[in-house]
Every structure is written in C-alpha cells, then in structure tokens.
C-alpha cells in the first residue's frame, strides 16, 4: 500500500505496520492517565516515537489509537504524500491555474472545484451499529493529566452548519464528556463553530451537531487547518486525497459525516445552554481553567463493527499535533509565496505552539522592506498572534532554529533592527557585514575521501 491509497484509519494502520511505524500494546491499560503517560513518553523519544495501538483498554471493548501522526513522515503519509514539503509544491502548482488573485482567493477557487466536493451516499460503515440508548460512557475517552476535569475527546471532527447559507464547517474542537448523554464543546471565539452557534441562537433554534471520530486521515488533518474564510475543510481533504470525501447523512439531524468514521455522536445545542468545562492540560504546560462551554445533548451514537477509538495527547512538545502543524506550515508557505515573493522559507517551531514565533528566510531588497513585510504579516492569520517574527537572509536555513537565533543575537543592532508593535516584536537579522564563514570546498572534499583513515565515526 502507498499513502495515496489510504481511505480510513484501518488502511493507515496497515500502512504504518508494513513500514514498522506501529507498536501494538497487548497488556491491559487504563484510559485514566496510563494511556496518556505511555504516549507522552513515546512522543518524547521512547519506542522510536512510533504510533501506538492499545489493544485492551480497561472497562471498554474498543482499542485506543494514539500518536498516529507523531512524526514528519507519518504526517506526510496521512495526506497521501511521501514528504511534507510536497504539500507546498503541489499546492503552488495547482494555485498557478487561478492567477490574478490573492492566495486566499485562489485557494477558495481551487477548493470550490466540483472534483473535490464531498459525495453523499445513502449509508456508511459508520452506521453499521446504532446504540439503542446513547451512552457516552461506552467510549474509551481518556483523562490525560491528573488535574483534568474528566474525560475528553481530543481528536474529534465537529460538524456544524450555518442556518442562513447552509454551508458546513468541520473543526477540531475540544469535547468533554459528562455521564450518558451530555458533552461540552469548547469553541474558540471567532471560529466557524462559534459563529454558527451564534447564528442559530439568534433564530432561537437548537443547533444540530455531529462529532466524528476517525475516518480518512486527510480529513482529520483538514479539520485542524487554519484556512482562509470561505475555504472548505472537506474539499481540502478531497484535494489532498485526489478524490472526493464520501459522506452520509446523520440519523437524527441533516448534517453529513464521513462514512469511514469509527464513531459518530449526534446531538443538539439549545440556545444559551452551557455547562462548566475543564480544567484541561494544554500545550503550554499548564491547565486551561474551568469555564462555561456549549452544552451538547446527545441524540444518537453510531459506530463501525469492532470500532477503533483515536485520541491525541495535549501537553508540552514534542507532541503529535506539532507534526500536523508542520503540514499546515507547508500549506501556509505556499500561500505566502504567492502574496510575498520575497519569502523563501518559514519555520514555526513546535516549542512556540505553531503561531507564537515564526522564523522567515527572505530576499532583502531595500532598506525598510523587512519592517513593511512584518506589518503585513501581523495583519493576517496566524501571524497576528505571533509574539516574535525573526527574519534572516535567504542563505540561512530557517529549519535550523538554533542557527537562526545565533545569527539574530550576533547580527542585530537593537536601535536599527527591532520593530515593536504592542506586545509583538520583529527582528531583522538579514544584514551581515563581509562574507559569511564557510569551509573550503576542496578541504571538505578531502575530508570526505579520507574520513575513514582518521578512525572517526561518521
């Protein structure tokens, strides 16, 4: 099997196992803290950072999957690629067909093409089994950290619909489970889900919601991408997979969900209905505090035969989500290179949780152009949240963060090269007096020929 042939998590597991990227855990494990603790150690380097399949989960029938996308290679395979930068080059090639527009407009046009629109079928594998009485307690949802407020779905695809336009949104939002049939949805202000809820509340109507777990890894990735307004996540999944995502209608509302999902939770959010959610361990190394969140009342739960339960662990990096974010970095770079031709490469380090810091290699053209570029980037997502933009010259490898910060400290004149914008800072480290240090090419070739003579390990 090759990455582009993957259609669901089961195909992806076959691919990972064939390429020795999957570890099966046979002994019984506890979804309360133990699975997360094992996964955290693996994310930090144990067991080759492989994906994990927990076959026996205490108190539950379904196996739990974690760290599926926990490497650059596996993240690329998840969307049908062999290398993550192929996402940038493929997207640039496709967007070239939609000229004379901004990158965001070109992407929206691309994702509006009929070839990538989801296809609706009468039924799907995700509805092979229907719980007679919906019971969230049957799901092996994890508690990841000791101070967490309970069990959470950490890799859900949450589907909502705009009541006015009929446009659907698919986002990855945090879901906490309460008892048999209640859950909370933690929307980010301004997100698609939050806007949809506001629109339904203004009409005084309950909002239908569907939550899918599993399915095509390309759709799982697409649900987490910060796309421009008007770009459709499900069409992105279709474009990545080079075929439309196949969907089916829910049983208790009119939303559609991926047919290959492992579990589907259907429900309604009544206007103004909320419940306290949290605490929740976050990427910054602390806990999000208890706060009100939208209350979902569950109306149905369906699943495949012998369903698998995917989960991810949130915490200090490196974590699985950081590698999916690196895919988004490559997508973002393609859009940037259309709007700002002087940008050569970017690096948004995992340690800065994707949007906190951006390192940019750029072609310097004239005095003042770096400050102009910084102000332009601060005016668009996700750079509007960046605490630091660090610009280096085009010869510098921005994937070498240590080298970038070394250059920043040693090249910068603080009176000339720092730009403040409220709490945000940009550093222009593109200047260098004289020639850069570089080994003699002839001596390098000599070392390559004679290295074994020196008795040193490669």
N, C-alpha and C positions, 0 to 999 in steps of 0.2 A: 504493500500500500504506500502511496505517496501522499503528502499533505493535502493536495488539492482534491483527493478522493474522499476526504473525511466529510461525513454528513451529520454526525452526532457524537456525544461523549463516548459511546461504545467503540465507534471507529477510531476515535482519538486514543483511547486506551490501547487498542490493538496496535496502533502505530507506535506509541510510546514503549509498549512491551517489546515489540520487534526491534526497537533501536536501543534497548537496555536503559530506558529513561523512566521506568516504573518499578516501584517496590511494593510488593504485597505484604501487608502486616496481618499475620494469621491469628495471633493471640487476641483474646477479647480485650477491648479497650473501652474507656469511659468517655462519653461525649462531654461530661462535665470536667473541663480543664485538661484531661490527659491527652486527648487527640490534639488539641491546640499546642500543648507543650512539646509533644513529639514533633509536630510540624514546624514549630518555631526553631527547634534545634537543627532540623534538616534545612530550613531556609537559610540558616546561618553557616551551613557548610557540611553538616553531617550527611552520611549516606549519599555523597555525590550530588546533593541538592535535588534528588530525584522526586518525581511525582509519587504520591502515596495513595494506596488503596487499602483502607481499613475494612477487612472482610467481616469481622464480628464486632458489633457495637452493642455494648451493654444495654439491655432493655429494648432493643429495636431489631427489626428484621433487615433493614436496608443497610448496605455498606456505605461508608462515607469516603469521599474522594477529596484530597487536599493537594495543594501545590502543583496542580496540573500545568500551570503556565509559569512555573518558577524558574525560568532561565530564558535568556535571549533566544536560544534555539527553539525551545518549546513554544514560546510566544509567537515566533515566526511560523512554525508548523500549524499553530492554531488557526491561522488565517490563510493557510494554503501556500505559504512561502517557505523557502529554504533559508533565507537571510532576512533580517528585519529591514535593511535598507532597500530591499526590493519593493517595499511598500511605497517609499518615496519615489523611486524611479518609475514604477508603474503608474502611480498617480499623476506625476508630471507629464508622462506620455499621453495619458487619457485627457487631462485638462487642456492640453495643447489644441485639442479639437474644438474647444469652446473659447475662442480668442476674444479680444476686445472687451474684457470684463475683469472685475476683481477676482481674486482667487476664490472668495466665498461664493460669489455668483456662479463661477464656473463649476464649483463643486455641487451646488444645488442643481444646476442644469444636468450635470452628469448623473446625479442620483435620482433625477426625475425621468430618466430614460426608461421606456417600457421594459427593457430587458432585465432590469434589476428590481422590479416591483414584486412584492410578495404575492404568492399564489394561494388562494383559499380553496381548500378541499373539504369534503363533507365530514370526514372524521380523521382521527390520527392516533398514533401509538400512545400519545399522552393521555388518551381517554379509554385505554384498554380496561382499566379498573376504576370504578367510582365508589368512594366511601359512602356507605349507606347513611351514616351520620358523621359529617365532617369533624375530624378530631386532629388538631394541630399537634397534640401530644404524641401522635404516632410518628412524627417526623424526627429523625435524629439530629435536630438542630443543636448547635454547640454553644456552651458557655466557654469563652476563650480565656478570660482573665479573672482573677479572684474577686475583683471589685465590680465586675459587670453586673448589671441589674437583672440578668436572666439569660434566656436562650435567644439567639438571634439567627436569622437568615442573613448570611454575609455575601452571597453571590446570586442575589435574585434579579431576574429581569422583570421589571414592574411596568405593566402596560396600562395606559390611560388614554382618554380621547377628549378632544376639545368639543364641547357640546354645540358650538356655533359652526365650526368649519368641518367637523368630522375627522380632522387629522389626528392620527395616533401618535403617541410618544412612548418610547421604550427607554427606561433609565434604570441604573443600578442604584437603588436607594436602600437604606438600612431598614430592616424589618425585625421588630421584637415580638415574640410570641407570648400570648397570655392564655392559659387554660385551653379549652377545647376549640373555641371559635372566635377569638379576638386577637388582633395584632395591631401594632402601630407602624406607621410609615413616616420616616423622618426625611421630609423633603428639604432640599437646600432652597433658601429664598431665591426666587427668580428662575428656578429650574422648570422644566416642562411640566413635571407632575404637580408642582406647586401652583403654576399658572392655571392648569386645568382644574384643580380643586377650587380655586377662587372663582373660576367661571361657572362651575356647577353650583357653588354656594350662592352666587348672585341670582341664579334662577330658582333657588330654594329647592333644589333637587339633589338626591343622593348621587354620588359619582361611582360608576362601575369601575372596578379594578381587577386585574388579573396578574398573578405572580407566577412566573415560570422558573423552574429550576432545571438546569441542564439544557440539552439541545445542541445545536451546532455551535462549536467553539467560536466561530466567526461572529455569530450573533451575540454570544456572551461578551466578546471583546467590544463589538459595536455599541452595546448598551452603555459602555463606560466612556466613550469618546466624547470630548467636548467639541461638538460640531457647531458650525455657524448656524444661526437662526434660519429655519426653513429647510435644512438638510435632514434627510430621514435616516435614522439608525438602521432600520430593517433593509432599506435599499442599499446602504453601505455594506451590510452583511452579504447581500446578494452579489454586489460588485466584487467583493473580496473573494467569494466562492465561485464567481463566474456563472452563477445560476440563481434563479430566484429562491428566496426562503419560502418553504412550504408551511402554511399556517392552517389552522382550523378554528371554527367558532367555539366559544365557551358554551357551557351548558346553561348557565343562569344569567348571562348578560350577552351583549352583542360584540364584545371585544374578541379579537383573534389572537391565538398563541401559537408558537412553533409546534408542529406535530411531533417533533422528535424530543420534546421536553420530557424529563423524567417525572416531575411532579408539576401540577398546576393547582394553584389556590385561587378561587374566585371569591369576590366579595363586594361590599358596598361601603362607601364612606358617606355618612349622613352629614348635612351641613352643620358645621360647628362642633362635630363630635371629636373629642380628643381624649387622651389618656397620658399620664406621665410615663416617659420612656427614659431608659438609661439607669445608671451610668453605663458607658461603653468605652473600652480601651481603644485608644486611637493611634495613628501613625506617629504622633509627636511624642509618644512615650508617657502619656497621662490618660486621664479619663474625661470624655465628654460628660458634663454634668446632667443630672436629671432635668428634663424639660418636657413641656407638653408636645405631643405629636399626634398626627391624624389617626383616628381610630377606625380600623377596618373590621367589619363584621363579616365573617366567612359564610358563604352560601354554598360552596361546593369544593371538594378536593378530589382530583383525579390523578392517576399515575399510570405508568407503563407496567407491564408484567416485570416482576423482580426489579423494582426501580433502584437506581443508584442515587445517592444524595451528595451533590457537590457543595463544597464550602471553601472559604478562604479565611485566612487569619490576618487580622489587622494588628499592627504593632510596629515597633522600631524597625527600620530597614536593615538589611535587605529582606523584603517580603515579596510574595507572588505578584501583588498589584503593581509593584515597581517595574516589572518586566513588561506588563501590558501597557504601562505608561510610556515605556520606551518605544513601543509601537506607535503610540499617539504622537510622540516626539517626531518620528519619521514622517508621519502624515502631516503634522504641523509644519515641518521644514519644507515640504513640497509646496504648501500654500504660501509660506513666507517667501520662497524663492521666486514665485510669480509676482508678488507685490513689491518685494525688495530684492532686486537682482544682485545687490552687493553682499547679501548674506550667503556664506559658503557652507557653514555647518552650525549646528547648535547642540548643546548638551544641557539637559535639565537633570541634575544629579538626583539619584534616589533619596539621598540623605536630606534633600530640601523638599521632599514630598511633591515632586513634579513642578509645581508652579512657584516655589519660594525663591529659586535662583536660576538664572539662565546664563550659560556661557555661550558667546556667539563669536565665530570667526567671520570676519568681514573684510571686504576690499575697501581700504581707506582711499577716498578720492580727493577730499579737500578739508581744510580746517572747518570745524563746526558740523560736519556731516554725521559724526557719531552722536552728538547731542540731539540732532534732528531725528535720527533713527530711534534713539532711546525714547523720545517723547511720542513718536508714532507708535512704538510697541506698547507703551504704557496705556495707550488709548484703545487697545484691543485685547480680548481674552486669548490665552490665560495670563498674558504678561501684565495685565492691570493689577494682578495680585502679587507680582514678583517684588520681593524686597531688594533684590540686587540683580542688575544686568551688568555682566562683565564682558567687555569687547576686547578681542585680541585680533592680531593680524591674520591674514589668510593662510600663512605658512604654519601657524600654530595648530596643533591637534587638540581640538576642544574636548575630545573624549578623554584626554589626559588632564583631569581636573587639577591634580597636584601641580602639573607644569603650568597651567593657566594661572593659578594663584601665585606661583613663584614669579611669573612674569609681571603679574599685577603689582606685587609689592616692590619689585625692583625697577620697573619702568615708569611708574606713575609719579607725576608731580601733583601733589594734593591740591595746590592752588589752581592748577590748569585742567586737570583731567577728571575731577569729580563733579558729578551733576546730582543735585538733590531735588527731589520732588516730594515734599512732605516726608513721610516715613520711608520713601523709596530712594535708592541710591543707584547710580550708573557709574561705572568706571571705564575710562578709555585707556586701555593698555596696548594700543596699537602702535605706539611710537617706539622706535629703537634707534639710538644714535650708533652709527657704524654698522659693521657686519655682524651677523649672528655667529656664535661659536658653532663650529661643525667639524667633525673628524675629517682627516684627509682621506679621500676616496681610495687612493692607492694603498694606504696603510690598512684601511678596512678590508680591502680585498686580500691583502697579505695575511691578516689575522684569520680570515675565513679559510685560507688554504692551509695554514699552519696550526690551527687551534688544537688539533689532536696531539700535536707534538708537545704542547705546553703541559699536557697532563691535567687540564681543567675540564670540568663537566660543562656540557652545553647549557 
